[in-house]
């Protein structure tokens, strides 16, 4: 039997997919692992001009290449986010035309958030946590047993849909039994017709992952923001709001195994939704083991303002944390209530002040802001701009144009309001070049005098209102903001970034990165 697992995305980070691929190999060692990635999204031009990567697109020839190759398998298991769902469905449709006997499985966030859409294109979809469910389903399938009663799965049998119930969420003890994610181990990648499917080698890892390793330690989120896929996970099981995580030994051992394959790794990125919600005792033990056994800088992307505490920041900084990212989203209490996000301005300023205490040891902290919301009033936008003006410096902002993930509470609310909102097929980094968005980028670069800032505010208009747009100036400011971030990294000799990874790899080969990291951590 020939089996393939395929990630369809714009990168090869694929944290959840790598876990499922590892389970597939554990059950059936000859399983082949594939990445189908569109245009390289981290090139300098694509990074400063996101409109270039709006469409997750392959030519007809490339689609035929991909589909013809995958049609040779008996089973193909896809993992897809919502933004790549249309491409995934196009590949599946082509496979069906070539070989109708291929058994198609679809998993990933899209299947969980919008299962009624996903099941129309697959024989089976995973609608809940995948590790335990996929292992049970896949083992039964491989051994010729009945798999159609597997929980967390829906099945499409010639148009007849079977919707099974959910497993309880995996406990920390169960997570400990899962294999470590597949990494640099017999993988293939398709990025263009010129290359076709090729071995996923060091050059691909450098191009898409730079000098970093990406992972998660904890699963779950205490918040239920309407725009986030987590709201759907919580709707399926309210216990998803409770953080679950394996032991410190488990996560440290996972990372040690990665270093054996890629010793150039110079940073680890934790993509947890709420890393700071992990209890202090666990963080303290993690920090101690990290210093002793890993000794590298690390980046925490999941900071919720209400969980940012000085004692946790201090112990993580001492261990090597050199970069953080926190979600703010809006400075308007009305809009935060609309998003069901409980972090008013007072909590945001408190968290930002704690982060700024450690600015000597951090790359520019980054804060997420959602713009282009069609229901925002002028007062809502002014509240967000004024909050950004008052935030302690230095910082950078990740500005996102609001998009609706299908079948989420946010999408349903906009339908109720009869407001047309773009979905995730349109790049959420592609902001409309309004004066409000320009001013937000300007605040990243410098803090204007109060009198000048107030004059700027007079020109701000709501997103829906007709107004002058500034596309060229918007690109210029985006370039300057990007340069500010890159320069801040270079100044602290952190080269784990797509723009500097080639230089960083060269410096690693020369032994300079290891020397710099060891000196900095000793100083801290």
N, C-alpha and C positions, 0 to 999 in steps of 0.2 A: 504494500500500500504506500502511495506517495502522499505526504501531507506537507502543506506549507502554511506558515503563519505570516501575515503581512500587515505592516504598519503603513497607513496612508496618511502622511502629514507633511509639514513643511520643514521638518528637521528630523534628527535621529535621536533626540532626547528620549522620547517614548518611554517614560518611566513605568507606567502601568503595563504597556505592551511587553516590555522586557521581562516583567514578572511572569506574565502568562506564557511567553515563549520559553522561559526556564521550566515551567511546569510541563509544557508540551514535550520538551526534550527529556524531562524526567520520566514521563510515561512512555514516550516513543522516541528514542534517541536519534532516529534518522530524520526527524522533523526538520524541514528547511525554514530558515528565518530570512524574511525579506523586508526591505524598507523602500517604499515608493515615495520619493520626495520631489516636490516641484522645484521651480527656480530657486537658486541659492538665496535665501532671504536676508543673509547677513552681510552681503556685499555693501560697500560704503554707499553706493548709489541707491540701492534698494532701501537701505536703512534711513536715509534722509528723504527719500521720495517713496513713501509706502504705496502710492497709487500704482507703482510698477508691479507690485505683487498682490493687487486686489483680487485677481482671478486665479484660483488654484486650478491651473489649466495644463493639459497636455494636448498635443496635436493628434489628429486621427491616426497618423502613422505610429506615434508613440503609444497611444491607447491600444492599437492593434498589437504592437510588440509585447506590451505588458500582458494583455489578455491571452494571447497565443501561448505565451510561456506558462502562465498559471493554469491554463486549460488542460495542461498535461497531468495535473494532479488529481487524485481521487477526492481530496478534501482541501479546501482553502478557507482559512480562518482570518478574517479581516478585523483590524482595529481602526476605528475612525472617530475623529472629533466631528462636531457639527459642520465646521467650516469646510472640511474635506469630504463630507458625506456625498455630495453630488458626484464627485470624481470616483469615489468608491462604488457608488451605484452604477456609474457608467462602465467601470471595469467589470463588475458582476454581470451586467447585461451582455457585454461582449463575450464573456466566458460562457454564458448560457447558450449563446448562438453557436459557439464553436463546439462545446461539449456539454450537453444538457445533463450529464450524469455526475458532474462535479458537485459534491455536497458543500454548500456555502454556509459558513457561520459568520455572524457579524457581532462584534463587541465594541467596547469603548464607550465614551461619554454619550455619543449620539444615540446609541441603542438604549441607554438608560433613561435619557431625558425625553426622547421621542420614539418610543418603541413601536407605536402604531405605524410610523413611517418606515422604520428599519425592517420590520417583519415582512413588508411587501417585496423585499428584494433578496431575502435569505431563507434558507431552510430552517435555521435556528439562530436566535439572538440571545445574548446574555443581558439581562435587565437589572442585575444587581452586582454585588461584589463578585469578582471573577475567579479568584484563586481557588477556593474550595469547590465552587460550582463547576468551573471548567475542568478541573481534575476529575471530578466524578463523571461528568458528561463524556469527556474525551476517553477516559479509561473504558467506559461502557462501549463507546463506539468502536474503539480499536479491538476490543475483545468480542465483538459481535453480540453484545447484550442489549437489552432494551434501555435506551437512553432518554426516551421521551417524557419520563416523569421526573427528570432532574430539576430540582428547585433553582430559582434565579434564571430560568430559561423559558423562552417561548419557542414554539415549533410551528412551522408552516408546512402542513402535509397536504399538498395539492389544493391549496386554498383554504383548508380547514385549519384554523388557528387554535393551538393549545396554549393556554396561559397558566403556567405553574406558579405556585406561591414562592415566598422568599425563605431562604435560609436565615437563621439569626446571624448577625454580624460576627465576623471572626474575632475571637478573643485574642488578647496579647499572647497567650500561650500557643494558640493555633498559628498565629503569624510567625512565631519562632520556628515552626516546622516547615514553612515555605522555603523553597530554594532561593538563593540570591539571584537577582536579575541577570539575564543573559548580557554579556558584555564582551565585545571583541572576540567572539567565538563562532566561527563558521557562519558569518552573516553575508548577505548579498544586498546590493543597493542599486536602484534604478533612478537616475536623475536626468537622463537625456537620451534621445535616440542615438546619438553618436556613440555613447558608451554602452547602452543596453544594461543588462544586469551584470554587475561586476562584483568582485570581492570587496566587502566593506573594510577598507584598510586604514592605516594610520592617517593618510592624507584626508580621508573622509571624516574621521573623528576630529582632526584638527580644524577642518573647514566648518563643521557644524557644532562641535562641542568645545572648540578652542583648547585651552589647557585645563579644562574643568571636567569634573565628574558630577552628574546630576542625580539626585536621589530624594527620597522622603524618609523620615523617621516615624512621624506620627500620621495617623489617618483620622479624619473627622474635623468638624468645625463647630464651635458653639453658636455661631451666628447663622441666620437663615435669610440672607440677603436675596431680594427678589430677582436680581439679575444673574445670580450665580447658579451653576449646576448643582451645587450642594443643597439648594433648596429642594430639588427633586429627590436627592438621596435621603434627606431628612423626611420628606413626605412618605417615602417607602418604608423608612424605619426611623422613628424619632431618636433612637439611641445613637444615630450617626453624629449627634451633637456632642457626644462624649468621646474625648480623645482616647485612642488606642495606639499603643506603640510597643514594639518588641524591646528586649533588653538592650542596654548599652553595649554589651558584648556582641550582640547580633549585628548592630549597625556598624560597629567598629570593624568587625571581622569582614563584613561585606566590602568595606572600603579598602581594607588591607588586600583583599583578593584582586581588586581593580588595579592597585599599584603594581602587583606582580605582572600584569599584562601591559600596563601603560605607565611606566615609572616617570614619564614626563608630567603626569597630573600634578598641578601646582595649586589647585583650589577645589573645594567641594561646595556645590550649591544645593542647599536644602529647600525644596519646594513645598514644604508643609503648609497647610492652610492656616495653621495657628501654632507655630513653633513655641512661642512664648507662653502658651497656655499649659505647656508641660510643667508639672510641679517642680519646685526649686530643687528638691533632693535629687530627682532624676537628672536635671540639668547640671547640677554640681558634679555628680558621678560621671556624666558624659564629658564634662570639661576636663576632669582629671584624667580620664582615659585618653581623651583626644590629645592632650599635651604629651602624654607618655608614649603613645603608640602611633599617632598620625603626625602631629607637629606641622600642620599646614594651615594657611588661612582658609576660612570658610564664610559663606554668604548665606544669610537667612532671609528668605523672601516673604515669609508669612508672619508679619507682625500686625496684630490687631491692637489698636491704641489702648484699650482698657486692660490689656495683659502685659504692657511694657512696664517692667519694674526695674528699679535701679540695681537691686541685688542680682537679678538674673543677667542684666546687661553687663555688670562688672565681671561676673565669673566667666561669661562667654567671651568677652573682650580679652580677658587674660588667657583664655584657651586658644585664641587665634581668630575670632570672628572679626572680619575687617570690612564688612559691607552688610547693610540691612535695607529692607524695603517694607514700607508700611502703607496700608490702604487708608486713605482719608475719604475720597470720593466726592465730598461736597462740604461746603461751609454753611449750607442752609439747613436749618433744623427741619424745615418743611420737606425738602428733598430727601434728607436722611430718613425721615419717617416714611416717605414714599418707597424708599429702598429697603425699609425695615432694618436699617443699620444703626445700632445703638452706640454711636461714638460722636456726641456733640462736641462743639469747639473746645470746651474746657478740658475734656479728656484728651483731645488731639494735641493741644498745646502742652499739656503735662507730659505726654509721651514724647513729643518732639524735644522738649527741654531736657528730658533724661538722655535721649539719644545724643543731643548736642554736647552734653557733658563729656562725651567720649570722642569728640570729633578729631582729636589728635591721633586716634588709632583707627579711624574709619575713612574709607573712600566716601565721597559725597553720599549721604543717605538719600534714598529715593522715596518719594511719596506719590501714590496713585491718586489721580483726580479724573472723574468722569465729566466730560463736557458734551456739548451738542445734544442736550436733553430737550426735546420739543415742548415739554410742559413747564420748563423753568421760566420764571418771570425775570424781569430785569433785576429785581431785588434779590432773587436767589443767586444769580450770577455774581452780583456785587458782593454778596456775603462770602462766596468762595474766593473771589479775588482779594478781598480784604483779609481773609484768613491767611492766604498764601503770602500776602504782604507782611503780615505780622509773625509768620513762622520764624523761629530762630535759624540763623544761617550758620554754615553753608548747607545747601541741599540742592537736589535736582528733582524734577517732576516727570512722572510718566503720565502723559495726557492721553486719554482714550475717548474716542467718539462713541457715544452710547449705542449699543447694539442689543437686539433682543434674541436670546437663545430660544428657539421654538419650544413651545409647550411648558415654559417656565411661568411663574406667577407674573413676572414683568410683562411677558408677551401677552398674557391673557388680560392684564390690566390695560395695556395700550389698545387692545382690541375693544375692550369695553368703552374706552374713551374715544374710540374711532380715530385714533392717531396712527398714522403710517410710520413705522420705525424700521430702519434697515436691519436686516438680520446679519448673522455672523459670516455670511458669504462675502460681505464687504469688509475689508480690513478695518479693524477698530482703531488702528493707528492713523487712519486717514481722516484727520480732522478737517472740518470746514474752515477755511482761512478767514474767520471773522475777526473783528477787532478784539473781542474778548479773548479768543484763543491766542492771538498775537501778544496781548498784554500778559497772559499767563506765562508764555515762553520768555518774555522780557524779564519777568520777575525771577526766573531761574538765573539770568545773567547778572543782574544787579538790582539793588533796591533803590528806586528813584526817590527823590525828596517828596515829602508828604504833599506839598502843594502841587507838584507835577503829577503825582499819582492821582490826586483828586481830579485834575483836569483830564487825565486819561479816562477816568471812570465815566465822565460825562458822555463819552462816545460809545459806551457799551450798550448793546441792544440784545434782546432775547434771540435765541437761535432761530425761531420761526419768523421773526420780523424781517422784512426786506431791508437789506443793508449792503454797504460797499464791502467787497471782499478783497483780500490782499494776498494772492497766491505766491507771488515772487518773494515778497517780504517774509511770508510764512516759511518758505523753503530756506531762506537765509538765516532766520532765527533758529530753525531746527538744526541747521548745520552748526551754528555757533554753540547751541546747547549740547550737541553731540561732541563737539571738540572739547568743551569744558569737562565733560565726563571722561573722555579719553585722556586728556592732559592730567586730570586728577589721579587717574590710575597709574600713568607713567611716573608721576612724581613720587608715588609710594612704591614704585617698581612692581606693580601688579599687572601682568600681561595676559591674564586669563580673560580675554575679550576678543571677539572676532576681528576687530580692527587691528589688533596688535599680536595675534597668536603666532604668526610666522616669526616675528622678531623674538617673541617669548620662547618659542621652541628652540631657536638658535642659541639664545642665552642659557636655556636649560642644558643644552648639549655642552656648553662651555662651563657649566657648573655654577654660573653666577646667580641663578634664581634660588637654588638651594642655600647658597651662602647668604643671600639677602634675607630670605625667610627666617633662617636660623638666628641671624643677628636681631631682627625685629622682634621675634617672639621672646628672645632672651631679655631684650630691653623692656618689653611689657611686663 
